[in-house]
Amino acid sequence: MIKQYSLAYLTVYGCAPPEMTYIAARTGYDFVSLRLIPMGVPGEKSYLPEDKEMISKTKAALNETGVKVLDIELARIVDDVDPCSYIPAMEAAADLGAKHVISSAWTTDRNDRNFIIDRYAEICDLAKPLGLTVNLEFPTFSRLTNLQEAVDIVRAARRSNGGVFIDTLYFHYSSTGLDELEALPREWFNFMHICDTSEEIPTSRKAMLHVARDERLYFGEGCINFTAILGRLPPMPYSIELPNIKRLKQFGFEGHARRCLETAKQHLDNVKIGAEPVCHAPSCSLSQ
């Protein structure tokens, strides 16, 4: 099965969507994954859906290259942001041909489960008429720190365009079990973030943030068992989210993007998708 890859925003952090699209085309990607909803991180360049010239140039680049938009980010669940404020970005995403939105929760109250469910359901409802799925991620330094917590929200929200979102970095950091993937509905998986990372799991939030945003590794440089993970998931596009500030300075946007895809194909193209047997019987070794 031919795998499809997307160039994620953080991999070429600071690269404008039109140029990002051209880089993706020149280096062999099938998709781009754009950030049209800024996170407000200090120093972050914002690419807003209201910037008609930027959207027009991005659309022209997509039409010229044949690259498609896979998804946009980041529809955060926070205390003081109305999900309706995401409508312009989701409308722009749909206009550009995107199919998915990434969401994650960044609230501060540990007893706010119902609030997160309601907000996540609202984002799903806003996205559905535009043909977009809403994929709930669990960064280990966010409010939802593991797969079980994300699954709980998606299941409680009961939205047909909802889903859970796997990032191999956070999969490793949260020590998620492979059997947890097998237990979930296949339709909940629409695409995922992939990168490699070192075996050591940082013990502080600050250290996790640093690796997540500045020190992810090329495929084959770390410990991620892609064969085991992808073997338990359905076929889907793989968005390479691999920010590495040293490599970016060394190789530039295009050189880094190229090396990300080359190492991904080298280590993943022969990995079988959904090849592992599914077994939930107590005696089965896969359920241990």
BALOBA-1460 file (C-alpha; in Angstrom, 3 decimals):
// residues 288
<rec num="1" residu="m" x="0.000" y="0.000" z="0.000"/>
<rec num="2" residu="i" x="1.378" y="3.411" z="-0.990"/>
<rec num="3" residu="k" x="1.668" y="5.708" z="2.007"/>
<rec num="4" residu="q" x="0.817" y="9.387" z="1.781"/>
<rec num="5" residu="y" x="2.671" y="12.093" z="3.683"/>
<rec num="6" residu="s" x="1.923" y="15.661" z="4.711"/>
<rec num="7" residu="l" x="4.336" y="18.437" z="5.631"/>
<rec num="8" residu="a" x="3.212" y="19.793" z="9.010"/>
<rec num="9" residu="y" x="3.422" y="23.425" z="10.027"/>
<rec num="10" residu="l" x="5.849" y="22.984" z="12.923"/>
<rec num="11" residu="t" x="8.327" y="21.088" z="10.758"/>
<rec num="12" residu="v" x="9.011" y="24.276" z="8.817"/>
<rec num="13" residu="y" x="8.006" y="26.674" z="11.592"/>
<rec num="14" residu="g" x="7.707" y="30.218" z="10.274"/>
<rec num="15" residu="c" x="7.316" y="29.251" z="6.620"/>
<rec num="16" residu="a" x="4.311" y="30.924" z="4.986"/>
<rec num="17" residu="p" x="1.610" y="28.600" z="3.571"/>
<rec num="18" residu="p" x="2.248" y="29.398" z="-0.123"/>
<rec num="19" residu="e" x="5.992" y="28.718" z="0.111"/>
<rec num="20" residu="m" x="5.329" y="25.724" z="2.347"/>
<rec num="21" residu="t" x="3.166" y="24.306" z="-0.439"/>
<rec num="22" residu="y" x="5.882" y="24.772" z="-3.049"/>
<rec num="23" residu="i" x="8.458" y="23.176" z="-0.737"/>
<rec num="24" residu="a" x="6.127" y="20.227" z="-0.167"/>
<rec num="25" residu="a" x="5.783" y="19.769" z="-3.919"/>
<rec num="26" residu="r" x="9.517" y="20.015" z="-4.623"/>
<rec num="27" residu="t" x="10.373" y="17.517" z="-1.899"/>
<rec num="28" residu="g" x="7.698" y="14.934" z="-2.702"/>
<rec num="29" residu="y" x="4.909" y="15.376" z="-0.154"/>
<rec num="30" residu="d" x="1.277" y="14.683" z="-0.997"/>
<rec num="31" residu="f" x="-0.217" y="17.229" z="1.421"/>
<rec num="32" residu="v" x="0.469" y="20.227" z="3.616"/>
<rec num="33" residu="s" x="-0.883" y="20.707" z="7.141"/>
<rec num="34" residu="l" x="-1.415" y="24.400" z="7.881"/>
<rec num="35" residu="r" x="-1.808" y="26.462" z="11.032"/>
<rec num="36" residu="l" x="-4.588" y="28.950" z="10.331"/>
<rec num="37" residu="i" x="-5.549" y="29.292" z="14.008"/>
<rec num="38" residu="p" x="-2.552" y="30.798" z="15.855"/>
<rec num="39" residu="m" x="-1.684" y="29.615" z="19.365"/>
<rec num="40" residu="g" x="-0.331" y="32.946" z="20.501"/>
<rec num="41" residu="v" x="3.134" y="31.550" z="21.187"/>
<rec num="42" residu="p" x="5.721" y="34.362" z="21.577"/>
<rec num="43" residu="g" x="7.485" y="34.950" z="18.270"/>
<rec num="44" residu="e" x="4.950" y="32.932" z="16.267"/>
<rec num="45" residu="k" x="4.153" y="34.276" z="12.823"/>
<rec num="46" residu="s" x="0.400" y="34.315" z="12.341"/>
<rec num="47" residu="y" x="-1.208" y="33.273" z="9.058"/>
<rec num="48" residu="l" x="-4.815" y="34.298" z="9.404"/>
<rec num="49" residu="p" x="-7.780" y="33.271" z="7.246"/>
<rec num="50" residu="e" x="-8.680" y="36.953" z="6.958"/>
<rec num="51" residu="d" x="-5.454" y="37.490" z="4.968"/>
<rec num="52" residu="k" x="-7.093" y="37.177" z="1.559"/>
<rec num="53" residu="e" x="-3.828" y="37.637" z="-0.333"/>
<rec num="54" residu="m" x="-2.160" y="34.802" z="1.577"/>
<rec num="55" residu="i" x="-5.142" y="32.507" z="1.039"/>
<rec num="56" residu="s" x="-5.213" y="33.396" z="-2.660"/>
<rec num="57" residu="k" x="-1.488" y="32.688" z="-3.056"/>
<rec num="58" residu="t" x="-1.871" y="29.416" z="-1.164"/>
<rec num="59" residu="k" x="-4.742" y="28.364" z="-3.409"/>
<rec num="60" residu="a" x="-2.662" y="29.232" z="-6.475"/>
<rec num="61" residu="a" x="0.262" y="27.172" z="-5.155"/>
<rec num="62" residu="l" x="-2.027" y="24.208" z="-4.506"/>
<rec num="63" residu="n" x="-3.509" y="24.402" z="-7.987"/>
<rec num="64" residu="e" x="-0.088" y="24.747" z="-9.592"/>
<rec num="65" residu="t" x="1.586" y="21.895" z="-7.724"/>
<rec num="66" residu="g" x="-1.222" y="19.402" z="-7.147"/>
<rec num="67" residu="v" x="-0.392" y="19.283" z="-3.434"/>
<rec num="68" residu="k" x="-3.512" y="19.191" z="-1.244"/>
<rec num="69" residu="v" x="-4.284" y="20.556" z="2.208"/>
<rec num="70" residu="l" x="-4.791" y="17.722" z="4.676"/>
<rec num="71" residu="d" x="-5.720" y="19.604" z="7.842"/>
<rec num="72" residu="i" x="-5.487" y="22.816" z="9.813"/>
<rec num="73" residu="e" x="-4.683" y="23.496" z="13.452"/>
<rec num="74" residu="l" x="-5.278" y="24.354" z="16.211"/>
<rec num="75" residu="a" x="-8.851" y="24.562" z="17.489"/>
<rec num="76" residu="r" x="-7.939" y="24.752" z="21.156"/>
<rec num="77" residu="i" x="-10.374" y="24.118" z="23.963"/>
<rec num="78" residu="v" x="-9.615" y="26.893" z="26.430"/>
<rec num="79" residu="d" x="-11.529" y="28.791" z="29.061"/>
<rec num="80" residu="d" x="-11.696" y="32.160" z="27.318"/>
<rec num="81" residu="v" x="-11.998" y="31.418" z="23.589"/>
<rec num="82" residu="d" x="-15.375" y="31.022" z="21.888"/>
<rec num="83" residu="p" x="-15.279" y="28.134" z="19.373"/>
<rec num="84" residu="c" x="-17.230" y="30.337" z="16.968"/>
<rec num="85" residu="s" x="-14.020" y="32.333" z="16.531"/>
<rec num="86" residu="y" x="-12.653" y="29.315" z="14.644"/>
<rec num="87" residu="i" x="-15.293" y="29.538" z="11.928"/>
<rec num="88" residu="p" x="-13.250" y="31.780" z="9.550"/>
<rec num="89" residu="a" x="-10.292" y="29.387" z="9.722"/>
<rec num="90" residu="m" x="-12.492" y="26.346" z="9.180"/>
<rec num="91" residu="e" x="-14.233" y="28.022" z="6.254"/>
<rec num="92" residu="a" x="-10.851" y="28.857" z="4.723"/>
<rec num="93" residu="a" x="-9.705" y="25.285" z="5.325"/>
<rec num="94" residu="a" x="-12.731" y="23.882" z="3.538"/>
<rec num="95" residu="d" x="-12.228" y="26.345" z="0.683"/>
<rec num="96" residu="l" x="-8.623" y="25.134" z="0.348"/>
<rec num="97" residu="g" x="-9.788" y="21.518" z="0.299"/>
<rec num="98" residu="a" x="-8.816" y="20.436" z="3.808"/>
<rec num="99" residu="k" x="-10.670" y="17.543" z="5.430"/>
<rec num="100" residu="h" x="-9.589" y="17.685" z="9.068"/>
<rec num="101" residu="v" x="-9.049" y="19.961" z="12.062"/>
<rec num="102" residu="i" x="-6.823" y="19.244" z="15.057"/>
<rec num="103" residu="s" x="-8.136" y="20.113" z="18.509"/>
<rec num="104" residu="s" x="-6.660" y="19.846" z="21.996"/>
<rec num="105" residu="a" x="-7.617" y="20.983" z="25.487"/>
<rec num="106" residu="w" x="-5.644" y="23.605" z="27.429"/>
<rec num="107" residu="t" x="-7.960" y="24.358" z="30.324"/>
<rec num="108" residu="t" x="-6.582" y="24.632" z="33.849"/>
<rec num="109" residu="d" x="-9.307" y="23.100" z="36.007"/>
<rec num="110" residu="r" x="-8.860" y="19.364" z="36.535"/>
<rec num="111" residu="n" x="-12.603" y="19.044" z="37.209"/>
<rec num="112" residu="d" x="-13.741" y="20.547" z="33.909"/>
<rec num="113" residu="r" x="-14.560" y="17.340" z="32.019"/>
<rec num="114" residu="n" x="-18.102" y="18.447" z="31.143"/>
<rec num="115" residu="f" x="-16.835" y="21.797" z="29.887"/>
<rec num="116" residu="i" x="-14.311" y="20.061" z="27.605"/>
<rec num="117" residu="i" x="-16.978" y="17.677" z="26.293"/>
<rec num="118" residu="d" x="-19.352" y="20.544" z="25.514"/>
<rec num="119" residu="r" x="-16.675" y="22.647" z="23.819"/>
<rec num="120" residu="y" x="-15.362" y="19.717" z="21.806"/>
<rec num="121" residu="a" x="-18.903" y="18.846" z="20.695"/>
<rec num="122" residu="e" x="-19.475" y="22.478" z="19.688"/>
<rec num="123" residu="i" x="-16.305" y="22.526" z="17.568"/>
<rec num="124" residu="c" x="-17.469" y="19.308" z="15.888"/>
<rec num="125" residu="d" x="-20.863" y="20.837" z="15.179"/>
<rec num="126" residu="l" x="-19.273" y="23.947" z="13.642"/>
<rec num="127" residu="a" x="-16.946" y="21.845" z="11.486"/>
<rec num="128" residu="k" x="-19.453" y="19.276" z="10.233"/>
<rec num="129" residu="p" x="-21.309" y="21.448" z="7.663"/>
<rec num="130" residu="l" x="-17.911" y="22.230" z="6.148"/>
<rec num="131" residu="g" x="-17.064" y="18.553" z="5.725"/>
<rec num="132" residu="l" x="-14.335" y="18.626" z="8.399"/>
<rec num="133" residu="t" x="-13.525" y="16.079" z="11.068"/>
<rec num="134" residu="v" x="-12.265" y="17.237" z="14.480"/>
<rec num="135" residu="n" x="-9.404" y="15.148" z="15.823"/>
<rec num="136" residu="l" x="-8.662" y="15.409" z="19.537"/>
<rec num="137" residu="e" x="-4.981" y="15.285" z="20.445"/>
<rec num="138" residu="f" x="-3.423" y="14.575" z="23.850"/>
<rec num="139" residu="p" x="-0.119" y="16.454" z="24.201"/>
<rec num="140" residu="t" x="1.298" y="15.202" z="27.476"/>
<rec num="141" residu="f" x="1.763" y="18.766" z="28.741"/>
<rec num="142" residu="s" x="-1.843" y="19.776" z="27.956"/>
<rec num="143" residu="r" x="-5.059" y="19.179" z="29.920"/>
<rec num="144" residu="l" x="-5.567" y="15.750" z="28.299"/>
<rec num="145" residu="t" x="-2.339" y="13.842" z="28.820"/>
<rec num="146" residu="n" x="-3.059" y="10.380" z="27.451"/>
<rec num="147" residu="l" x="-5.155" y="8.431" z="24.972"/>
<rec num="148" residu="q" x="-7.685" y="7.291" z="27.568"/>
<rec num="149" residu="e" x="-8.561" y="10.880" z="28.491"/>
<rec num="150" residu="a" x="-8.994" y="11.879" z="24.844"/>
<rec num="151" residu="v" x="-11.121" y="8.801" z="24.141"/>
<rec num="152" residu="d" x="-13.343" y="9.656" z="27.091"/>
<rec num="153" residu="i" x="-14.107" y="13.093" z="25.612"/>
<rec num="154" residu="v" x="-14.706" y="11.847" z="22.060"/>
<rec num="155" residu="r" x="-16.938" y="9.026" z="23.265"/>
<rec num="156" residu="a" x="-18.969" y="11.316" z="25.532"/>
<rec num="157" residu="a" x="-19.402" y="13.979" z="22.831"/>
<rec num="158" residu="r" x="-20.950" y="11.422" z="20.437"/>
<rec num="159" residu="r" x="-20.239" y="13.362" z="17.246"/>
<rec num="160" residu="s" x="-20.006" y="11.543" z="13.921"/>
<rec num="161" residu="n" x="-17.138" y="13.755" z="12.724"/>
<rec num="162" residu="g" x="-15.145" y="13.320" z="15.932"/>
<rec num="163" residu="g" x="-11.965" y="11.317" z="16.313"/>
<rec num="164" residu="v" x="-8.821" y="10.798" z="18.342"/>
<rec num="165" residu="f" x="-5.455" y="11.998" z="17.149"/>
<rec num="166" residu="i" x="-2.200" y="10.125" z="17.601"/>
<rec num="167" residu="d" x="1.190" y="11.832" z="17.647"/>
<rec num="168" residu="t" x="3.979" y="9.280" z="18.010"/>
<rec num="169" residu="l" x="5.870" y="11.624" z="20.350"/>
<rec num="170" residu="y" x="2.980" y="11.874" z="22.805"/>
<rec num="171" residu="f" x="2.155" y="8.204" z="22.318"/>
<rec num="172" residu="h" x="5.644" y="7.479" z="23.655"/>
<rec num="173" residu="y" x="5.541" y="10.114" z="26.413"/>
<rec num="174" residu="s" x="2.194" y="8.852" z="27.739"/>
<rec num="175" residu="s" x="3.317" y="5.195" z="27.667"/>
<rec num="176" residu="t" x="0.149" y="4.282" z="25.768"/>
<rec num="177" residu="g" x="-0.359" y="0.542" z="25.348"/>
<rec num="178" residu="l" x="-0.695" y="-0.933" z="21.881"/>
<rec num="179" residu="d" x="-3.833" y="-2.773" z="22.962"/>
<rec num="180" residu="e" x="-5.475" y="0.610" z="23.617"/>
<rec num="181" residu="l" x="-5.273" y="1.363" z="19.897"/>
<rec num="182" residu="e" x="-6.880" y="-1.933" z="18.963"/>
<rec num="183" residu="a" x="-9.876" y="-1.301" z="21.191"/>
<rec num="184" residu="l" x="-10.985" y="1.864" z="19.372"/>
<rec num="185" residu="p" x="-13.315" y="2.301" z="16.382"/>
<rec num="186" residu="r" x="-11.355" y="2.432" z="13.129"/>
<rec num="187" residu="e" x="-13.379" y="5.427" z="11.951"/>
<rec num="188" residu="w" x="-11.937" y="7.509" z="14.783"/>
<rec num="189" residu="f" x="-8.538" y="7.568" z="13.054"/>
<rec num="190" residu="n" x="-8.319" y="10.033" z="10.148"/>
<rec num="191" residu="f" x="-4.617" y="10.933" z="10.079"/>
<rec num="192" residu="m" x="-1.747" y="11.189" z="12.554"/>
<rec num="193" residu="h" x="1.470" y="13.023" z="13.383"/>
<rec num="194" residu="i" x="4.690" y="11.081" z="13.116"/>
<rec num="195" residu="c" x="8.278" y="11.722" z="14.200"/>
<rec num="196" residu="d" x="10.982" y="9.880" z="16.083"/>
<rec num="197" residu="t" x="12.326" y="10.686" z="19.531"/>
<rec num="198" residu="s" x="14.836" y="9.471" z="22.090"/>
<rec num="199" residu="e" x="13.864" y="6.772" z="24.550"/>
<rec num="200" residu="e" x="14.239" y="8.980" z="27.616"/>
<rec num="201" residu="i" x="10.967" y="10.630" z="28.643"/>
<rec num="202" residu="p" x="11.411" y="14.158" z="30.078"/>
<rec num="203" residu="t" x="10.173" y="14.548" z="33.634"/>
<rec num="204" residu="s" x="9.101" y="18.185" z="33.469"/>
<rec num="205" residu="r" x="6.567" y="20.046" z="31.381"/>
<rec num="206" residu="k" x="9.242" y="22.509" z="30.262"/>
<rec num="207" residu="a" x="11.494" y="19.732" z="29.004"/>
<rec num="208" residu="m" x="8.610" y="18.033" z="27.159"/>
<rec num="209" residu="l" x="7.719" y="21.325" z="25.482"/>
<rec num="210" residu="h" x="11.317" y="21.837" z="24.432"/>
<rec num="211" residu="v" x="11.553" y="18.465" z="22.709"/>
<rec num="212" residu="a" x="8.097" y="18.783" z="21.147"/>
<rec num="213" residu="r" x="8.868" y="22.140" z="19.580"/>
<rec num="214" residu="d" x="12.635" y="22.051" z="19.004"/>
<rec num="215" residu="e" x="14.225" y="18.588" z="19.166"/>
<rec num="216" residu="r" x="12.195" y="15.896" z="17.448"/>
<rec num="217" residu="l" x="14.294" y="13.371" z="15.550"/>
<rec num="218" residu="y" x="14.470" y="12.025" z="12.020"/>
<rec num="219" residu="f" x="13.039" y="8.554" z="11.528"/>
<rec num="220" residu="g" x="15.460" y="5.868" z="12.627"/>
<rec num="221" residu="e" x="17.330" y="8.136" z="15.026"/>
<rec num="222" residu="g" x="15.153" y="7.313" z="18.028"/>
<rec num="223" residu="c" x="13.143" y="4.593" z="19.717"/>
<rec num="224" residu="i" x="9.649" y="4.732" z="18.185"/>
<rec num="225" residu="n" x="8.402" y="1.292" z="17.094"/>
<rec num="226" residu="f" x="6.517" y="2.344" z="13.978"/>
<rec num="227" residu="t" x="5.930" y="-1.255" z="12.917"/>
<rec num="228" residu="a" x="4.014" y="-2.004" z="16.111"/>
<rec num="229" residu="i" x="2.043" y="1.256" z="16.133"/>
<rec num="230" residu="l" x="1.080" y="1.459" z="12.466"/>
<rec num="231" residu="g" x="0.359" y="-2.258" z="12.434"/>
<rec num="232" residu="r" x="-2.516" y="-1.633" z="14.810"/>
<rec num="233" residu="l" x="-4.024" y="1.320" z="12.949"/>
<rec num="234" residu="p" x="-6.014" y="1.613" z="9.713"/>
<rec num="235" residu="p" x="-4.514" y="3.184" z="6.589"/>
<rec num="236" residu="m" x="-4.368" y="6.972" z="6.832"/>
<rec num="237" residu="p" x="-2.181" y="9.897" z="5.769"/>
<rec num="238" residu="y" x="0.889" y="10.609" z="7.913"/>
<rec num="239" residu="s" x="1.638" y="14.232" z="8.721"/>
<rec num="240" residu="i" x="5.323" y="14.627" z="9.537"/>
<rec num="241" residu="e" x="5.551" y="16.981" z="12.503"/>
<rec num="242" residu="l" x="9.269" y="17.118" z="13.139"/>
<rec num="243" residu="p" x="10.450" y="20.499" z="14.406"/>
<rec num="244" residu="n" x="14.189" y="20.483" z="15.053"/>
<rec num="245" residu="i" x="15.734" y="23.904" z="15.394"/>
<rec num="246" residu="k" x="19.314" y="22.731" z="14.808"/>
<rec num="247" residu="r" x="18.455" y="20.825" z="11.654"/>
<rec num="248" residu="l" x="16.326" y="23.703" z="10.396"/>
<rec num="249" residu="k" x="19.233" y="26.121" z="10.805"/>
<rec num="250" residu="q" x="21.605" y="23.631" z="9.199"/>
<rec num="251" residu="f" x="19.522" y="22.651" z="6.170"/>
<rec num="252" residu="g" x="16.903" y="25.391" z="5.810"/>
<rec num="253" residu="f" x="13.186" y="24.851" z="5.266"/>
<rec num="254" residu="e" x="13.500" y="22.797" z="2.101"/>
<rec num="255" residu="g" x="16.508" y="20.733" z="3.108"/>
<rec num="256" residu="h" x="14.971" y="19.811" z="6.438"/>
<rec num="257" residu="a" x="11.598" y="18.978" z="4.884"/>
<rec num="258" residu="r" x="13.344" y="16.766" z="2.329"/>
<rec num="259" residu="r" x="15.303" y="14.849" z="4.973"/>
<rec num="260" residu="c" x="12.154" y="14.359" z="7.048"/>
<rec num="261" residu="l" x="10.372" y="12.718" z="4.128"/>
<rec num="262" residu="e" x="13.385" y="10.715" z="2.961"/>
<rec num="263" residu="t" x="13.949" y="9.155" z="6.373"/>
<rec num="264" residu="a" x="10.209" y="8.559" z="6.815"/>
<rec num="265" residu="k" x="9.988" y="6.665" z="3.535"/>
<rec num="266" residu="q" x="13.157" y="4.737" z="4.310"/>
<rec num="267" residu="h" x="11.771" y="3.458" z="7.608"/>
<rec num="268" residu="l" x="8.008" y="3.380" z="7.008"/>
<rec num="269" residu="d" x="7.293" y="2.523" z="3.397"/>
<rec num="270" residu="n" x="7.738" y="-1.199" z="4.014"/>
<rec num="271" residu="v" x="5.814" y="-1.195" z="7.301"/>
<rec num="272" residu="k" x="2.533" y="-3.067" z="6.957"/>
<rec num="273" residu="i" x="-0.559" y="-1.161" z="8.010"/>
<rec num="274" residu="g" x="-3.079" y="-2.950" z="10.188"/>
<rec num="275" residu="a" x="-1.051" y="-6.130" z="9.825"/>
<rec num="276" residu="e" x="-1.092" y="-7.143" z="13.472"/>
<rec num="277" residu="p" x="-3.925" y="-9.484" z="14.547"/>
<rec num="278" residu="v" x="-6.577" y="-8.017" z="16.798"/>
<rec num="279" residu="c" x="-7.228" y="-10.058" z="19.920"/>
<rec num="280" residu="h" x="-8.779" y="-9.008" z="23.199"/>
<rec num="281" residu="a" x="-8.932" y="-12.438" z="24.849"/>
<rec num="282" residu="p" x="-7.108" y="-12.538" z="28.209"/>
<rec num="283" residu="s" x="-4.805" y="-15.300" z="27.008"/>
<rec num="284" residu="c" x="-3.679" y="-13.405" z="23.924"/>
<rec num="285" residu="s" x="-0.219" y="-11.883" z="24.203"/>
<rec num="286" residu="l" x="-1.379" y="-8.763" z="22.374"/>
<rec num="287" residu="s" x="-3.689" y="-7.897" z="25.246"/>
<rec num="288" residu="q" x="-1.043" y="-8.112" z="27.921"/>
